[in-house]
Amino acid sequence: MKRALFKPLALSCCAAVLVSALSACVPLVIGGAAAGGSLVATDRRTSGAQLEDEGIELRGTSRLRSNLGERGHINLTSYNRQVLLTGEIPTAQDKQLVEQIISRVENVTSVVNELAVASNSSLAQRSSDTLITGRVKAQLIDAPDLFSNAFKVVTERSTTYLMGRVTQREADRATNVVRATSGVQKVVRIFEVISENELARLLPTPSKPQPTGPKPDAN
């Protein structure tokens, strides 16, 4: 689940706990998609990129708070150094300012600015978004041909954003799964598309089965 940058979401956290154990309340931003199902893989980012994403989120949030104070409801999500901005901001000038601030944060390679120029969403809307995110994660886990933890899921005003390093096949399949999820009104894909060969290199190498039965007689 994600927490808004400037407004606490205690109600959303409670709703998420009651409805699904897939998400946990964590500071500032939504965490990675839950791992599970019949296909399990490690995060497709390098360990260095994962640490940098955490640093980007922390530094970016701090700088936004310093520059904008309580102005707006901003969610910042970094995946493989690409930052997604969602939420609401009062003016178009503020929207541009947020993007400029985040683009100057260390290690950020690009910014996808999906902030809406509008009044802050209600707690009811944010709670609904949290429930939708939980449903989406559950659907991805249930899909036997997808690695659920290859996707990061963010929902804002019933629009679900998908991030991750995935093949075109995975991107299309996940999009169809998410579109069919109750409550999702729109799907926005922010993928880094990789080849099937690259995916094969990223997957864990299956361990060889150990031989069974009696050991051969040394004599």
C-alpha positions in Angstrom: 0.0 0.0 0.0 1.1 3.6 -0.4 1.0 6.4 2.0 0.5 9.9 0.8 3.4 12.3 1.1 1.6 14.9 3.1 -1.6 13.4 4.4 -1.7 10.3 6.7 -3.7 7.3 5.5 -4.5 5.5 8.7 -7.9 4.6 7.4 -6.4 3.1 4.3 -3.9 1.1 6.3 -6.7 -0.4 8.4 -8.7 -1.2 5.3 -5.8 -2.9 3.7 -5.1 -5.1 6.8 -8.7 -6.2 7.0 -9.1 -7.0 3.3 -5.7 -8.3 2.4 -2.4 -9.3 3.9 -0.8 -8.7 0.5 0.3 -5.1 1.4 1.7 -3.5 4.5 1.7 0.1 5.6 5.2 1.4 4.8 6.6 4.9 4.9 5.9 7.3 2.0 5.3 5.0 -1.0 3.9 1.7 -2.1 6.2 -1.3 -1.8 7.0 -3.9 -4.4 4.4 -6.4 -5.6 4.0 -9.4 -3.4 5.8 -12.6 -4.3 3.9 -15.8 -4.6 2.0 -18.3 -6.8 3.6 -21.2 -8.6 6.2 -19.0 -10.2 8.6 -17.2 -7.8 11.5 -15.1 -8.8 13.8 -12.6 -7.2 13.5 -8.8 -7.9 14.6 -8.2 -11.4 16.5 -5.0 -10.4 20.0 -5.3 -9.2 20.6 -4.9 -5.5 22.3 -1.6 -6.2 19.2 -0.3 -8.1 16.9 -1.4 -5.3 19.0 0.5 -2.8 19.1 3.5 -5.1 15.3 3.4 -5.5 14.9 3.5 -1.7 17.2 6.5 -1.5 15.4 8.3 -4.4 12.1 7.9 -2.6 13.5 9.2 0.7 15.4 12.1 -0.7 12.7 13.0 -3.1 10.0 13.0 -0.4 12.2 15.1 1.9 12.9 17.7 -0.8 9.2 18.0 -1.8 8.2 18.5 1.8 10.9 21.2 2.2 9.7 23.0 -1.0 5.9 22.5 -0.9 5.1 22.0 2.7 1.5 20.7 3.0 0.6 21.8 -0.5 -0.8 18.8 -2.3 -1.1 15.1 -2.0 1.9 13.5 -3.7 2.9 9.9 -4.0 6.4 9.1 -5.3 7.4 5.6 -6.5 10.8 4.7 -7.9 11.5 1.6 -9.9 14.9 1.0 -11.4 15.6 4.8 -11.1 12.5 5.8 -13.0 10.1 7.8 -10.8 6.3 7.8 -11.0 4.5 10.8 -9.5 0.8 10.4 -8.7 -1.7 12.2 -6.6 -3.0 15.8 -6.7 -1.5 19.2 -6.8 -3.2 22.6 -6.7 -1.7 24.3 -9.8 0.0 23.5 -13.1 3.0 25.5 -11.9 3.2 23.3 -8.8 3.0 20.2 -10.9 6.0 21.4 -13.0 7.9 22.4 -9.9 7.5 18.9 -8.4 8.8 17.3 -11.6 11.8 19.7 -11.6 12.6 18.9 -8.0 12.5 15.1 -8.5 14.4 15.2 -11.8 17.3 16.7 -9.9 17.4 14.0 -7.2 20.6 11.9 -7.4 20.3 8.7 -9.5 16.9 9.6 -11.1 17.0 8.8 -14.8 13.5 9.8 -15.8 10.2 11.1 -14.3 6.7 10.1 -15.3 4.5 12.9 -14.0 0.9 11.7 -13.5 0.0 14.3 -11.0 -3.6 15.7 -11.4 -4.2 19.4 -11.0 -7.1 19.0 -8.6 -8.1 19.1 -5.0 -6.8 16.3 -2.8 -8.5 13.0 -3.1 -10.8 11.9 -0.2 -9.9 9.3 2.3 -12.7 7.2 0.8 -11.1 7.4 -2.6 -7.7 6.5 -1.2 -9.1 3.5 0.7 -10.8 2.4 -2.5 -7.5 2.7 -4.3 -5.8 0.6 -1.6 -8.4 -2.2 -2.1 -8.0 -2.1 -5.8 -4.2 -2.5 -5.5 -4.8 -5.5 -3.2 -7.1 -7.1 -5.8 -4.6 -6.5 -8.6 -1.8 -8.1 -6.7 -3.9 -11.1 -5.8 -4.9 -11.5 -9.5 -1.2 -11.3 -10.5 -0.3 -13.9 -7.9 -3.1 -16.2 -9.2 -1.9 -16.0 -12.8 0.2 -19.1 -13.2 2.2 -17.7 -16.2 3.3 -14.5 -14.4 5.9 -13.7 -11.8 3.9 -11.5 -9.5 6.9 -9.9 -7.9 8.2 -8.6 -11.2 5.5 -5.9 -11.0 5.1 -2.8 -8.9 1.5 -1.7 -8.6 0.2 1.8 -7.8 -3.4 2.8 -7.9 -4.6 6.4 -7.9 -8.2 7.5 -8.5 -9.0 4.0 -9.8 -6.3 4.2 -12.4 -3.7 1.4 -11.9 -0.1 2.0 -12.9 2.2 -1.0 -13.6 5.9 -0.8 -13.3 8.6 -3.5 -13.8 11.2 -5.1 -16.0 9.1 -7.5 -18.1 8.9 -9.1 -21.5 6.4 -7.9 -24.1 4.5 -11.1 -23.5 4.4 -10.5 -19.7 3.4 -6.9 -20.2 0.4 -7.8 -22.4 -0.7 -10.7 -20.2 -0.5 -8.6 -17.0 -2.4 -5.7 -18.7 -5.3 -8.1 -19.6 -5.3 -9.5 -16.0 -5.4 -6.0 -14.4 -8.0 -4.7 -16.8 -10.4 -7.5 -15.7 -9.9 -6.6 -12.0 -12.9 -5.2 -10.2 -12.6 -1.4 -9.7 -9.9 -0.7 -12.2 -11.0 1.9 -14.6 -7.8 2.4 -16.5 -4.3 0.8 -16.8 -1.2 2.8 -17.4 2.0 0.8 -18.3 5.4 2.1 -17.3 7.5 -0.9 -18.2 11.1 -1.5 -19.1 10.7 -4.2 -21.8 13.3 -6.9 -21.9 13.8 -9.8 -24.2 12.9 -13.4 -23.5 16.6 -14.2 -23.6 17.3 -11.6 -21.0 14.4 -12.9 -18.8 15.9 -16.4 -19.0 19.2 -15.1 -17.7 17.5 -13.4 -14.8 15.5 -16.4 -13.7 17.0 -18.6 -11.0 18.8 -21.7 -12.3 16.9 -24.8 -11.1 19.0 -27.0 -8.9 19.9 -30.4 -10.1 18.0 -33.3 -8.4 20.2 -35.3 -6.1 20.6 -39.0 -7.0 18.6 -41.4 -4.8 18.9 -45.1 -4.1 21.8 -47.3 -2.9 25.3 -46.2 -3.5 27.3 -48.3 -5.9 29.6 -50.9 -4.3 33.1 -49.5 -4.3 34.4 -53.1 -4.7 
